[in-house]
């Protein structure tokens, strides 16, 4: 199981050098950053705030110093898949990449995957565009058929599994395991929810509370 430090974890400014330094020094297995372009450069930014962004190149150069760590690039704009990968190759960190967010699924069609080293966890709206507008008003029972449809769509692609919000994960967890489909779960900050997911052991847990998560893991190992 991978523990990912969400951008801005433990009170650090999101997508900042301070965050990167803190997350790399932590016991988290991976670091999540939000990636955009300001029109010229790939930068770390969740929204369109480019006042003083950290460049993705700088983040990759820091990642290179931690070969045991992974970096989850949460792509916030279309068309960044290949440029981010090319930059990672130039920096020598392409084998440390995870993709989530606005990913072009056609780049990961089985047998035709053009980004071979990327671990991709597919957001459900990438596999079924417009699904949020459909399921948001529905009850959990009504959402389930749509979620199972998306879950099974994973098999057409060279991806590791689904990137689920934790509130949806419980609805499909059994079906995912039965079909050998991985689950990356975000963003888990409540201690009770943390414990539940540590017990169910998805592929990845993304959290803002990295220190608390690692303390919980240590408790389980020592129990």
Residue, then its C-alpha position, 0 to 999 in steps of 0.5 A: x500500500x502506498x501512502x501519498x502526501x497530498x499537496x499542502x499536507x500537515x499545514x504546508x502551503x500547497x504545491x510550494x517548495x516548503x511542501x515538497x521539502x516536508x513531504x520528501x522528508x516524511x515517511x510517505x511513499x509518494x507526493x501529490x502535486x497539481x500540474x498546470x501550464x502558465x502558457x510557457x512552463x509546466x508549474x505546480x498550481x491547483x487553480x489559475x494562480x501563477x503569482x510565484x509557482x514552483x516549476x515542475x522541473x524543479x519538483x522533478x529535480x528534487x524527486x530525483x534525489x529520492x529514488x525510492x519516492x513516487x510523484x503523483x502528478x494530478x493533471x489539472x488541464x487537458x493535453x499535459x500527459x505527454x509534456x509532463x512525461x517528456x520532462x520526466x524523461x529529461x530529468x530521469x524520473x519517468x519511472x517514479x510517475x503516477x498520473x491522476x486527473x485530466x488524463x487522455x485515456x487514448x494514450x493508455x489503450x491496452x496494446x497501444x500505450x505510449x507512456x509505458x512507465x506511468x502508473x495511471x489511476x483513472x478518475x471516473x469522469x475520464x472513463x465516463x465523461x459527465x458522470x458527476x452530473x448524472x450521479x450527484x443527485x442519486x442515492x448510493x444505491x442508485x449510483x452503484x450501477x453507474x460506478x460498476x460500469x465505470x469500474x469495468x471500463x478499466x479493463x480496456x486500458x493499461x492503468x492500475x485502477x480507479x482514483x476514487x473519492x473515499x465516499x464512493x470507494x465503499x460502494x465498489x470495494x468488493x467488486x474491485x477486489x473481485x475483478x482485480x482492479x486497483x483503488x487509489x483513494x482520496x483525500x482521507x483525513x478523518x482518523x476513523x476513516x483512516x483506520x477503516x481504509x488501513x484495514x481494507x488496504x487499497x493500493x493508495x491512500x492520499x492524505x493531508x495528515x501524513x504524520x498521523x497516518x504514519x503513526x497509525x501505521x506504526x501502531x498497527x505494525x506494533x500491535 
